[in-house]
Amino acid sequence: MANKTDTAMVRYGIAVVSIAAAIWARMLLDPVLGDHYPFATIFFGILITA
């Protein structure tokens, strides 16, 4: 059985990866979205993390 430290590290890792993926997606969508909806992808990254 995993201890609390391992479980916490996995959760923090998922949070970091999901937010990094959201920022990467926003950078890819920047030519399409421009200045509109600057935090749209971050919102979905936070939903995944929660």
NUMI-941307 format. One record per atom (N, C-alpha, C): residue in three letters; x negated, y negated, z. Coordinates in pm, whole numbers, padded with zeros to 5 digits, always signed. Layout:
BEGIN
ALAXYZ...
//
This chain:
BEGIN
MET-00084+00117+00000MET+00000+00000+00000MET-00088-00124+00000ALA-00051-00222-00081ALA-00129-00345-00092ALA-00110-00432+00032ASN-00218-00496+00070ASN-00205-00585+00186ASN-00156-00722+00141LYS-00131-00810+00238LYS-00073-00940+00208LYS-00166-01027+00124THR-00295-01015+00144THR-00390-01097+00069THR-00386-01062-00079ASP-00382-00933-00110ASP-00376-00893-00251ASP-00248-00941-00316THR-00137-00930-00246THR-00009-00974-00301THR-00009-01124-00324ALA-00063-01200-00233ALA-00069-01345-00248ALA-00158-01383-00365MET-00270-01316-00380MET-00360-01346-00491MET-00294-01318-00626VAL-00217-01212-00633VAL-00147-01180-00758VAL-00044-01289-00787ARG+00028-01332-00687ARG+00128-01438-00707ARG+00064-01568-00751TYR-00044-01607-00687TYR-00114-01729-00726TYR-00170-01715-00868GLY-00219-01598-00901GLY-00270-01575-01036GLY-00162-01588-01141ILE-00045-01533-01114ILE+00067-01546-01207ILE+00107-01692-01222ALA+00106-01766-01113ALA+00141-01908-01119ALA+00043-01985-01207VAL-00085-01961-01187VAL-00188-02032-01265VAL-00178-01995-01413VAL-00160-01868-01442VAL-00153-01823-01582VAL-00028-01878-01650SER+00085-01879-01581SER+00208-01927-01644SER+00202-02077-01671ILE+00144-02154-01580ILE+00132-02298-01603ILE+00029-02326-01712ALA-00080-02250-01715ALA-00179-02267-01822ALA-00117-02234-01957ALA-00036-02130-01964ALA+00032-02095-02089ALA+00131-02204-02130ALA+00198-02265-02033ALA+00292-02372-02064ALA+00220-02495-02118ILE+00105-02526-02060ILE+00027-02640-02111ILE-00026-02610-02250TRP-00071-02489-02273TRP-00120-02450-02405TRP-00007-02458-02508ALA+00112-02412-02471ALA+00227-02419-02562ALA+00263-02564-02593ARG+00253-02650-02493ARG+00283-02792-02516ARG+00182-02854-02611MET+00056-02816-02598MET-00045-02868-02689MET-00020-02820-02832LEU+00028-02698-02847LEU+00061-02648-02980LEU+00184-02718-03039LEU+00279-02752-02953LEU+00402-02816-02999LEU+00391-02968-03008ASP+00279-03025-02970ASP+00264-03170-02970ASP+00291-03233-03106PRO+00245-03175-03219PRO+00276-03238-03348PRO+00426-03241-03377VAL+00499-03144-03327VAL+00643-03137-03353VAL+00720-03227-03257LEU+00689-03219-03128LEU+00764-03293-03027LEU+00717-03436-03008GLY+00591-03462-03032GLY+00537-03597-03012GLY+00548-03638-02865ASP+00601-03759-02842ASP+00615-03810-02705ASP+00746-03768-02640HIS+00831-03698-02712HIS+00959-03655-02657HIS+00940-03531-02570TYR+01011-03524-02461TYR+01011-03408-02371TYR+00870-03365-02330PRO+00795-03451-02262PRO+00656-03417-02229PRO+00641-03301-02131PHE+00743-03274-02049PHE+00730-03169-01948PHE+00823-03051-01974ALA+00872-03036-02095ALA+00967-02928-02125ALA+00904-02791-02104THR+00785-02770-02153THR+00722-02638-02138THR+00676-02614-01994ILE+00637-02721-01925ILE+00598-02707-01784ILE+00718-02660-01701PHE+00835-02712-01734PHE+00956-02671-01663PHE+00977-02521-01674PHE+00959-02465-01793PHE+00977-02321-01811PHE+00866-02242-01740GLY+00746-02296-01737GLY+00639-02230-01662GLY+00669-02225-01513ILE+00728-02332-01461ILE+00765-02332-01320ILE+00879-02234-01294LEU+00974-02224-01387LEU+01082-02126-01371LEU+01027-01983-01366ILE+00930-01954-01449ILE+00870-01820-01448ILE+00798-01795-01315THR+00729-01897-01268THR+00655-01883-01143THR+00748-01863-01024ALA+00858-01934-01025ALA+00952-01924-00912ALA+01019-01788-00912
//
